[in-house]
Amino acid sequence: MKEQLKQLARHTVIYGFGRILNRFLSFLLLPVFTAYLTPSDYGIISILGLIAFVLTPVFTLGLNASMGVSYFEGDNTSRKEATVWTTFVLLVLSAVIMVILGTLFSCQISLLALRNDVYSNLIVIFLIATAISIVQTPFQLYLQFEKQAKLFVVLTFLSALFVIGATFWMVVVLKKGVLGYVQGYLIGQIGSFSLILLFVTTKIKLRFNPLITKELLRLGLPLVPSFAFFFILRDANKYLLQWFDGLDCLGVYTIGFNIGMIMTVFVNGFISAWYPYFMSFMEKKEEASRLFGRILTYYVFGFGTLCIMFFIAAKPVVYIMTQPSFHNAYKVVGFSATTQFLIGVFSILLPGMYFAKQIKYVSIIQGIAAVITILLNLLFIPLYGMMGAAIALMLGFLSMVLLTQLWNTMKKSEYIQVSHEWNRIARFSLIFLAYMIIMPLERELPLSMEIGISIISTILLFVLIYYSLNYNERQTLWKIKNKVLPIINRVHLS
């Protein structure tokens, strides 16, 4: 079991490190962009992202999920190559249709989303960039499936440099505002796609299989509602917040939301490693039932602790990195990070559905959770503004996790039954809840004192987590420390 956990941890670290680099670059430029873009500009960018987020799952046709099932079936090189290229062809056709329809109805989309048709040109540019992002999907998945984690990280980092460099040039150097941001994003996506296409096409032969087309669509299309519901879960509150409180409020919320989304670099690093990892246990279900429960415990303790750090550090970081008009964004940072943490929990609970080839039920679960989320947003946003939106967002994702576990329990005769350590997870949840309630409270304190509170809160957190571990886990931590410290000392001395 230890070796298997190490393998998952190693790939998680590699993927996570690459995403950290990407997010770190964006984070460093936050003071610059908030100086050149207004809260209203950020509100417009947020709505554009919202449009892309709702269209992407529809026009990816669920193929990013069904491709994995087809790819691993039979463990045949020719089939794998045909799966990648067949998925690519289908996505190109779908993306072209999306751009055509988006261009034809850009004015109507602008009126519906932004209450003004003057943004129609921004919508067209953003949709073209989104289409380019969509058609990269099979190549990115190929690298993950083949466990080419290091190559994947290098390519995604270079891609991020394209996007960030282009947007910086357009916004800061040319001072083109929100239009420059969107144009820079398009230029960056073109560079990103060219790079990954260049590398991947040298590794896999061009093949197309009509039979695989049918299989991909048969498994993928039922998941389209699932991704649409996921959009409602994560981003529908932005539209409602704009509706109730305007673009300025949405812009401030977006800054806090995006800082919290830094958590995705860690969670997506885990998920990128987790999907091919758990799929490799399709023929080893008995072994998986013992292993997956321990993985959930370690995920909750490790990533949950990291998530709490977002609540602790939110106020000092927002105050240092943004202009005063954005300072209230600190209130939503931790809640945004928590939604990403919960996505990881949700992913760990999915193997039973995948092994039984019943992934269509994901749509039902997310559909119910989406309805719950909308109701919570309609209740909380009029009362508490962007704070209400953040709380509703978190509770919506929590409902998705609880519904998934309930479904797994109901289908225990058909799914693998994992032995989860719910008592330990519950005790950790009490620590999490305490920080979630206390840290976002409003305080009229100087920045230096806020930094002091964050330091003390961090020390207390690590003490609490340490004493939540069992003896063997504490010993493992000390061994890791003894291995890492000499490396750090050598680096420092050099």
TAHUWO-V305803 format. One record per residue. SS is DSSP state (@ for helix, = for strand, . for the rest). PHI is phi as a letter, one per 20 degrees, with the letter a starting at -180 (* if undefined). PSI is psi in whole degrees, 0 to 359 (none if undefined). Layout:
{{SS/PHI/PSI} {SS/PHI/PSI}}
//
This chain:
{{./*/322} {@/f/318} {@/f/321} {@/f/320} {@/f/322} {@/f/320} {@/f/314} {@/f/317} {@/f/320} {@/f/314} {@/f/326} {@/f/316} {@/f/317} {@/f/309} {@/f/318} {@/f/321} {@/f/317} {@/f/318} {@/f/328} {@/f/316} {@/g/315} {@/f/312} {@/f/326} {@/f/321} {@/f/314} {@/f/320} {@/f/320} {@/f/329} {./e/358} {@/g/315} {@/f/328} {@/f/310} {@/f/323} {@/f/345} {@/e/333} {@/d/343} {./d/140} {./e/166} {@/g/323} {@/f/320} {@/g/317} {@/f/328} {@/f/317} {@/f/316} {@/f/321} {@/f/317} {@/f/322} {@/f/317} {@/f/326} {@/f/316} {@/f/315} {@/f/321} {@/f/329} {@/e/329} {@/e/328} {@/g/309} {@/f/329} {@/f/315} {@/e/358} {./e/352} {./m/20} {./m/10} {@/f/336} {@/f/340} {@/e/313} {@/f/335} {@/g/322} {@/f/318} {@/f/315} {@/f/322} {@/f/317} {@/e/349} {@/f/121} {@/n/343} {@/l/52} {./d/130} {@/f/315} {@/f/319} {@/f/321} {@/f/314} {@/f/317} {@/f/324} {@/f/316} {@/f/309} {@/f/325} {@/f/318} {@/f/318} {@/f/313} {@/f/316} {@/f/321} {@/f/326} {@/f/313} {@/f/317} {@/f/319} {@/f/323} {@/f/316} {@/f/319} {@/f/315} {@/f/318} {@/f/310} {@/f/319} {@/f/322} {@/f/317} {@/f/324} {./d/26} {@/f/321} {@/f/317} {@/f/320} {@/f/318} {@/f/317} {@/f/318} {@/f/317} {@/e/324} {@/c/5} {./m/23} {./a/134} {@/e/3} {@/f/349} {@/e/12} {@/f/324} {@/f/323} {@/f/322} {@/f/317} {@/f/313} {@/f/315} {@/f/324} {@/f/323} {@/f/317} {@/f/320} {@/f/320} {@/f/318} {@/f/321} {@/f/321} {@/f/315} {@/f/349} {./f/342} {@/g/309} {@/f/327} {@/f/322} {@/f/318} {@/f/323} {@/g/314} {@/f/322} {@/f/316} {@/f/325} {./e/8} {./l/36} {./e/60} {@/f/317} {@/f/317} {@/f/320} {@/g/316} {@/f/316} {@/f/314} {@/f/318} {@/f/326} {@/f/315} {@/f/323} {@/f/318} {@/f/323} {@/f/320} {@/g/309} {@/f/311} {@/f/318} {@/f/317} {@/f/317} {@/f/323} {@/f/315} {@/f/315} {@/f/320} {@/e/313} {@/e/313} {@/f/309} {./e/348} {./l/48} {./e/7} {@/m/216} {@/f/328} {@/f/317} {@/f/323} {@/f/314} {@/f/318} {@/f/319} {@/f/322} {@/f/319} {@/f/313} {@/g/318} {@/f/319} {@/f/323} {@/f/314} {@/f/319} {@/f/313} {@/f/318} {@/f/321} {@/f/310} {@/f/327} {@/f/320} {@/f/317} {@/f/314} {@/f/324} {./f/343} {./e/352} {./d/335} {./c/139} {./f/150} {./f/117} {./b/149} {./c/133} {./c/111} {@/g/327} {@/f/322} {@/f/327} {@/g/313} {@/f/318} {@/f/317} {@/f/315} {@/f/324} {@/f/319} {@/e/329} {@/e/317} {@/g/321} {@/f/344} {@/e/351} {@/g/314} {@/g/328} {@/f/313} {@/f/327} {@/f/319} {@/f/325} {@/f/322} {@/g/314} {@/f/318} {@/g/313} {@/e/325} {@/c/351} {@/f/331} {@/f/337} {@/f/317} {@/f/318} {@/f/322} {@/f/319} {@/f/319} {@/f/318} {@/e/322} {@/c/358} {@/n/172} {@/f/325} {@/f/313} {@/f/318} {@/f/321} {@/f/318} {@/f/316} {@/g/319} {@/f/322} {@/f/312} {@/f/318} {@/f/316} {@/f/324} {@/f/317} {@/f/330} {./f/351} {./g/334} {@/g/335} {@/f/334} {@/f/328} {@/e/314} {@/f/314} {@/f/330} {@/f/317} {@/f/312} {@/f/322} {@/g/324} {@/e/326} {@/f/319} {@/f/304} {@/f/332} {@/f/307} {@/f/331} {@/f/333} {./f/351} {./e/14} {./g/327} {./d/9} {./c/54} {@/f/325} {@/f/317} {@/f/321} {@/f/322} {@/f/329} {@/e/324} {@/f/318} {@/f/329} {@/f/319} {@/f/324} {@/f/319} {@/f/316} {@/g/312} {@/f/326} {@/f/312} {@/f/315} {@/f/313} {@/f/305} {@/f/331} {@/f/320} {@/f/317} {@/f/320} {@/f/320} {@/f/327} {@/f/333} {@/f/322} {@/f/319} {@/f/316} {@/e/354} {@/g/308} {@/f/309} {@/g/318} {@/f/314} {@/f/319} {@/f/325} {@/f/322} {@/e/350} {./c/168} {./f/158} {@/g/327} {@/f/347} {@/d/2} {@/f/328} {@/f/353} {@/f/340} {@/g/332} {@/f/334} {@/d/355} {@/g/308} {@/f/322} {@/f/322} {@/f/316} {@/f/323} {@/f/323} {@/f/321} {@/f/320} {@/g/317} {@/f/330} {@/f/321} {@/f/318} {@/f/315} {@/g/316} {@/f/323} {@/f/335} {./e/0} {./e/339} {@/g/324} {@/g/316} {@/f/319} {@/f/316} {@/f/325} {./e/1} {./l/44} {./c/39} {./f/348} {./f/336} {@/f/345} {@/g/321} {@/f/319} {@/f/314} {@/f/312} {@/f/331} {@/f/316} {@/f/317} {@/f/325} {@/f/319} {@/f/316} {@/g/318} {@/f/315} {@/g/315} {@/f/319} {@/f/319} {@/f/317} {@/f/332} {@/e/315} {@/e/325} {@/f/314} {@/f/333} {@/e/318} {@/c/9} {@/m/224} {@/f/332} {@/f/321} {@/f/321} {@/f/319} {@/f/317} {@/f/317} {@/f/321} {@/g/311} {@/f/315} {@/f/328} {@/f/316} {@/f/325} {@/f/320} {@/f/324} {@/f/318} {@/f/314} {@/f/321} {@/f/322} {@/f/314} {@/f/323} {@/f/317} {@/f/318} {@/g/322} {@/f/320} {@/f/330} {./d/28} {./f/337} {./f/342} {./d/333} {./d/159} {./f/140} {./d/117} {./e/138} {./e/98} {./e/149} {./e/71} {@/f/328} {@/f/315} {@/f/320} {@/f/321} {@/f/319} {@/f/320} {@/f/323} {@/f/329} {@/f/320} {@/f/315} {@/g/313} {@/f/320} {@/f/314} {@/f/324} {@/f/324} {@/f/317} {@/f/313} {@/f/324} {./f/357} {./f/142} {./f/134} {./b/134} {./e/76} {./c/151} {./f/160} {@/g/320} {@/g/321} {@/f/324} {@/f/320} {@/f/318} {@/f/317} {@/f/319} {@/f/319} {@/f/313} {@/f/318} {@/f/324} {@/f/315} {@/f/315} {@/f/320} {@/g/312} {@/f/328} {@/f/314} {@/f/317} {@/f/320} {@/g/316} {./e/359} {./e/349} {./e/155} {./e/176} {@/g/313} {@/f/322} {@/f/323} {@/f/318} {@/f/322} {@/f/320} {@/f/317} {@/f/323} {@/f/318} {@/f/317} {@/f/318} {@/f/335} {@/e/323} {@/f/319} {@/g/315} {@/g/325} {@/f/316} {@/f/319} {@/f/321} {@/f/318} {@/f/318} {@/f/316} {@/f/327} {./f/none}}
//
